[in-house]
Each structure stands twice: as C-alpha cells, then as structure tokens.
Amino acid sequence: MRKLRLAAIVLLAVITVAAIAGCAGTGAKEDTLERPVKVLTLMGPTGMGMAKIMNDSEAGSSALQYDFTVASAPDQIAASVIKGEYDIAAVPVNLASVLYNKTNQALYVAAVNTLGVLYILDNGNGVSTLEDLRGKTLYATGQGSNPEYTLRYILQKNNIDPDKDLTIEYLAEHAELATKMVAGQATLGMLPEPNVTSVTINNPDVKIAIDLTQEWEKATGVKLAQGCIIVNKQFADEHPGILQKFLDEYRASVNFVNTDPDSASQMIEKAGIVPKAAIAKKAIPNCNIVLITGQEMKTMVGDMLKVLYDANASSVGGKLPQDSFYYPSAK
C-alpha cells in the first residue's frame, strides 16, 4: 500500500512539473509583426547587399514580409526617417548621425553594410601612389561630404597638403565626372563605385590607380565605414526578434551577392539598385559589401564619425552621437 501511495505521489509530481512547463511554453510570447517590415535603401553599393532579400521577398520566400523602397538620393530617405515612416534603412554613416541628432535620438545604428567605395582613376598620368598626386589636378565629387573629408584626411596623414600640394576640382555629380573621364576630358579623378566600373568599361584607357579604402586603413588602422543600417528605435525595442531575423537574412544576402555576382547582378538590376547588370557584376568586388555588427561596428562607425566631426561638425549633425546610438543587441 505504501509503495502504491509513493508511486502515486511521484506520478502526480511528474504530471505537475510537466503541466507547469507546458504552460510556460505556451505562454511565451513570440515576436511577431502583423505587417511588412518597411525597409528603405539607396541605389548603388549601399543597397546592393539587399538584392537577394528583395528578390526573395518578391517571390514570397523571404523569412519576413517586406516593403522595400529604393531611393536615388539620401535626402529622400532622410525625410521618411525624420517622420518615422520606416523600420529599417540603409544610409551613409554620417547621415545616420545627422538623423540621430535631428530625431532626438530616435534611431539605432545596427550594422555597417558598406566599406569604402572610393577610387582614384588615372588615364595616362602615371599615378599609382598618393605621392604621385603632387602637382596634379584631381577631379572629384562629394565636396562638403564624406568623399571630400575622407580624401583630405588620407592626404594629410601622408604629409600631402590638399590645399597646396595638388589642385582638387570638384564637380557636382558623379555622372558628370564619369562622362568627362570616358570622353578623356578629365584624366585623373576620384569616383565611387559603380561609377568607377562604368568609366573603365566605357574607356579601357582609364585604370584604377589608388584604392582609398586601403589607404584609409593604412592611415588609421581601422576599416573605412561608409554605409550602415539604421533602425527605428521603437521598432527595435518592441521587435528585437524581428530585427535579428532581418540581420540574419541580410547577412545571407550579403554573402550571396559577394559569392555569386552573376545571379546577384541580375537581381540588382531588377530591383533598380544599379541600372545595368553588367556594371553591377563587375563592380561588386570593388564595393566592399559587408555586414558588421557589435563592438567592431561601433569602433568603425565611431572612428569614422570622429574624423568627419573634426573636419566639419555639421557633417555629423553638429555633435558626435552618444552610446545610445549603437544598437546594443546586434549579434
């Protein structure tokens, strides 16, 4: 009788524990979102890493539902971010800081998605090092923004005075400089991808002379961060699981773009990120498309913003962002 009572007590205890575990399992809240994730991105390298997600989303095979918008200029994205009409966006690093300050710190930077995309192109000037730029006229774009500050910083770190040791002529548009280099009207120029590839395809005499990403790393010891992923702070705080799913899917998309440029370039053209697949395919290796999160991301972005702030405080929104700028849980 005692054995039967003991067995009954043990059985009851097992059932009770199982019931409690079952209740805990069914009561756990799953991170769900009853609408598509709103994602903004730019044409060019900043958006190229998303091509596989965009393709999968259209086919209905992505891990999440998405609503993608591809903008041609950063100010188009900025307006939507300021209004809070987004969940996730891919933007230049300095713009992320500007928007952080303009929105009362209502966003996180969650990842670096693009390293340096700037190159110096040469057609017959014999330029292969920074030292070779002395006494030359260099045409460039991006005055008053990242490209100018990056170039000036690199030159100064190599004991070259950008105001005295060479002449830098700035043009307003990448396309304008690209057209001049194709036509031979400019023979030494600084351009970003995919304009670099467009020029070298259309004028084989133009060669890549200097990789400014490599020169930045030599000068600073850290990688050059030019594009990043920002997240609406409310969205990130309320849906950390959704955000992590996006980052996982984005990482897979970046790997796909870098390892299968043939297929990726077709997706990039289809999404309107780069007009022609042939240019996208050749440009991918030079676009430094990545997904870097966590402490490495924080160091890269912080170092880049410090350089920009020292050059022109307004370029980062007047002040450097606080630690709350960096998403704390990105893996």
C-alpha positions in Angstrom: 0.0 0.0 0.0 2.8 2.4 0.9 4.6 1.6 -2.4 1.4 2.4 -4.3 1.0 5.7 -2.4 4.6 6.6 -3.1 4.2 5.8 -6.8 1.1 7.9 -7.0 2.8 10.9 -5.3 5.8 10.6 -7.7 3.4 10.4 -10.7 1.5 13.4 -9.5 4.7 15.4 -9.1 5.8 14.5 -12.7 2.4 15.5 -14.1 2.5 18.8 -12.2 6.0 19.7 -13.4 5.0 18.8 -17.0 1.9 20.9 -16.7 3.9 23.9 -15.5 6.5 23.5 -18.2 3.7 23.2 -20.8 2.0 26.4 -19.5 5.4 28.2 -19.7 5.9 27.1 -23.2 2.5 28.1 -24.5 2.6 31.3 -22.6 5.9 32.5 -24.1 5.3 35.5 -26.3 6.6 35.1 -29.9 8.0 38.2 -31.6 5.6 38.8 -34.4 4.6 41.7 -36.7 1.2 41.9 -38.4 2.5 43.9 -41.3 5.5 44.0 -43.7 8.8 45.4 -42.4 9.3 48.8 -44.0 12.9 49.0 -45.4 14.4 52.0 -47.2 17.7 51.8 -49.2 19.7 53.7 -51.7 20.7 53.0 -55.2 24.4 51.9 -55.6 26.6 50.0 -53.1 24.6 51.0 -50.1 21.6 48.9 -51.4 23.4 46.2 -53.3 23.7 43.8 -50.4 19.9 43.7 -50.1 19.3 42.3 -53.6 18.8 38.7 -52.5 16.3 39.6 -49.8 14.4 41.9 -52.2 14.3 39.1 -54.8 13.1 36.5 -52.2 10.5 38.9 -50.8 9.0 39.4 -54.3 9.0 35.6 -54.7 7.3 35.1 -51.3 10.2 33.0 -50.0 11.9 35.5 -47.6 11.9 34.9 -43.8 9.9 38.0 -43.2 7.4 40.1 -45.2 9.0 43.3 -46.5 8.0 46.6 -48.1 11.1 47.9 -49.9 11.7 51.4 -51.2 14.8 52.2 -53.3 15.7 55.9 -53.3 18.0 57.7 -55.7 19.3 60.3 -53.1 19.9 60.3 -49.3 17.6 63.3 -48.8 14.7 61.2 -49.9 15.4 58.6 -47.2 16.1 61.4 -44.6 12.6 62.8 -45.0 11.0 59.5 -44.3 13.3 58.8 -41.3 12.6 62.1 -39.7 8.8 61.4 -40.0 9.3 57.9 -38.5 7.9 56.3 -41.7 10.3 53.4 -41.7 11.5 50.4 -39.7 15.0 49.8 -41.2 17.1 51.9 -43.6 20.5 51.8 -45.3 22.2 55.2 -45.3 25.6 56.8 -45.3 27.3 56.7 -41.9 27.4 60.5 -41.5 23.7 60.8 -42.4 22.9 58.2 -39.7 24.5 60.6 -37.1 22.7 63.6 -38.6 19.4 61.9 -38.3 20.1 60.6 -34.8 20.5 64.2 -33.7 17.6 65.5 -35.7 15.1 62.9 -34.4 16.0 63.3 -30.7 18.0 60.1 -30.8 15.1 58.0 -32.1 17.2 55.5 -34.0 20.0 53.0 -33.6 22.8 52.1 -36.0 22.7 48.3 -36.1 25.4 47.4 -38.6 28.0 48.6 -41.1 26.9 47.4 -44.6 29.4 49.1 -46.9 33.1 49.8 -46.5 35.0 52.2 -48.8 33.9 52.5 -52.4 36.1 55.4 -53.4 38.9 55.1 -56.0 41.2 57.4 -57.9 41.2 56.7 -61.6 44.0 57.6 -64.0 44.3 57.9 -67.7 47.9 58.5 -68.7 49.3 60.5 -65.7 51.4 57.7 -64.3 49.7 57.8 -60.9 49.9 54.7 -58.8 50.6 56.1 -55.3 49.4 59.1 -53.3 52.8 60.7 -53.6 52.2 60.8 -57.4 49.3 63.2 -56.9 51.7 66.1 -56.0 51.4 68.8 -58.6 48.5 67.2 -60.4 44.9 68.3 -60.9 42.5 65.8 -59.4 38.8 66.0 -60.3 36.4 64.7 -57.7 32.8 64.7 -56.4 31.3 64.9 -53.0 32.5 68.3 -51.9 31.4 69.1 -48.3 30.5 65.4 -47.6 32.2 62.0 -46.9 34.3 61.8 -50.1 36.0 65.2 -49.6 36.7 64.6 -45.9 37.9 61.1 -46.5 40.3 62.3 -49.2 41.6 65.2 -47.2 42.2 63.1 -44.2 44.1 60.5 -46.1 46.3 63.1 -47.9 47.1 64.9 -44.6 48.1 61.6 -43.0 50.5 61.1 -45.9 52.0 64.6 -45.4 50.3 65.9 -48.5 48.6 69.3 -48.2 45.3 69.0 -50.1 45.2 72.8 -50.5 48.8 73.4 -51.7 50.4 70.2 -53.0 47.8 69.4 -55.6 44.7 71.0 -57.2 41.3 69.4 -56.4 38.5 70.4 -58.8 35.0 69.4 -57.5 32.1 68.6 -59.8 28.5 68.4 -58.6 27.5 65.0 -59.9 29.2 61.6 -60.1 27.7 61.1 -63.6 29.2 64.4 -64.8 32.7 63.4 -63.8 32.2 59.9 -65.2 31.2 61.3 -68.6 34.3 63.6 -68.6 36.6 60.7 -67.9 35.0 58.5 -70.5 35.4 61.3 -73.0 39.0 62.0 -72.0 38.2 65.5 -70.8 39.3 64.6 -67.3 42.3 62.2 -66.9 42.6 62.0 -63.1 39.5 61.6 -61.0 38.1 60.3 -57.7 34.8 58.4 -58.0 32.8 55.9 -56.1 31.6 52.5 -57.4 29.6 51.7 -59.5 30.7 54.9 -61.4 34.2 53.5 -61.4 33.2 50.4 -63.3 31.0 52.4 -65.7 34.1 54.5 -66.6 36.5 51.7 -67.0 34.1 49.7 -69.2 33.4 52.6 -71.5 37.1 53.8 -71.7 39.6 51.0 -71.3 42.4 53.5 -71.1 41.2 54.5 -67.6 42.7 52.4 -64.8 42.1 52.2 -61.1 45.2 53.9 -59.7 44.6 54.1 -55.9 42.2 52.3 -53.6 41.2 54.8 -51.0 39.8 52.2 -48.7 43.2 50.6 -48.4 44.8 54.0 -47.9 42.4 54.8 -45.1 43.2 51.5 -43.3 46.9 52.2 -43.7 46.4 55.7 -42.2 44.1 54.9 -39.4 44.4 51.2 -38.6 40.7 50.7 -38.9 38.3 49.9 -41.7 36.6 52.7 -43.6 32.8 52.6 -42.9 30.7 54.4 -45.4 27.3 52.8 -45.3 25.3 51.5 -42.4 21.9 50.0 -41.3 19.8 52.2 -39.1 16.7 51.1 -37.2 13.7 52.9 -35.8 14.4 52.8 -32.1 10.7 52.0 -31.2 10.6 49.2 -33.7 13.9 47.7 -32.5 12.9 47.8 -28.8 9.5 46.3 -29.5 10.6 43.7 -32.0 14.2 42.5 -31.3 13.4 39.1 -32.7 12.2 40.5 -36.0 15.3 42.7 -36.2 17.6 39.8 -35.6 15.7 37.8 -38.3 16.3 40.6 -40.7 20.0 40.8 -39.8 20.4 37.1 -40.3 18.6 37.2 -43.6 20.6 40.3 -44.6 23.9 38.5 -43.8 22.9 35.6 -46.0 22.0 38.1 -48.8 25.4 39.9 -48.5 27.2 36.5 -48.7 25.2 35.6 -51.8 25.9 38.9 -53.6 29.6 38.6 -52.9 29.9 34.9 -53.9 27.5 34.8 -56.9 27.8 38.1 -58.7 26.3 36.6 -61.9 23.0 35.9 -60.3 23.2 38.9 -57.9 23.8 41.4 -60.6 20.6 40.4 -62.3 18.7 40.9 -59.0 20.4 44.2 -58.5 19.3 45.5 -61.9 15.8 44.1 -61.4 15.5 46.0 -58.1 16.6 49.2 -59.7 19.7 49.5 -57.4 22.1 49.7 -60.4 20.7 50.3 -63.9 22.7 47.6 -65.7 23.6 44.1 -64.5 26.9 44.1 -66.4 28.1 47.1 -64.5 26.8 45.7 -61.2 28.6 42.3 -61.8 32.0 44.0 -62.4 31.5 46.5 -59.6 30.6 44.0 -56.8 34.2 43.0 -55.9 35.1 46.7 -55.5 32.0 47.7 -53.5 33.2 46.2 -50.2 29.7 45.0 -49.3 29.6 43.6 -45.7 27.5 43.1 -42.6 29.5 44.0 -39.5 27.7 44.3 -36.1 28.5 44.5 -32.4 31.7 46.1 -31.0 33.6 46.0 -34.3 30.7 48.0 -35.9 30.7 50.5 -33.0 34.5 51.1 -33.3 34.4 51.5 -37.1 31.5 54.0 -37.0 32.8 55.9 -34.1 36.2 56.4 -35.7 34.7 57.5 -39.0 32.4 60.0 -37.3 35.2 61.4 -35.2 37.2 62.1 -38.4 34.2 63.8 -40.0 33.4 65.8 -36.9 36.9 67.1 -36.7 36.7 68.1 -40.4 33.3 69.7 -40.2 31.0 69.2 -37.2 27.8 69.8 -39.3 28.6 66.8 -41.4 27.5 64.6 -38.4 24.7 66.8 -37.2 26.7 69.2 -35.0 27.8 66.7 -32.3 29.0 63.2 -32.0 26.3 60.7 -31.1 26.1 59.1 -27.6 26.5 55.4 -26.9 22.7 55.1 -27.2 23.3 55.5 -31.0 24.6 51.9 -31.2 22.1 49.0 -31.1 23.1 47.0 -28.0 22.0 43.5 -29.0 23.2 43.1 -32.6 25.0 39.8 -32.8 
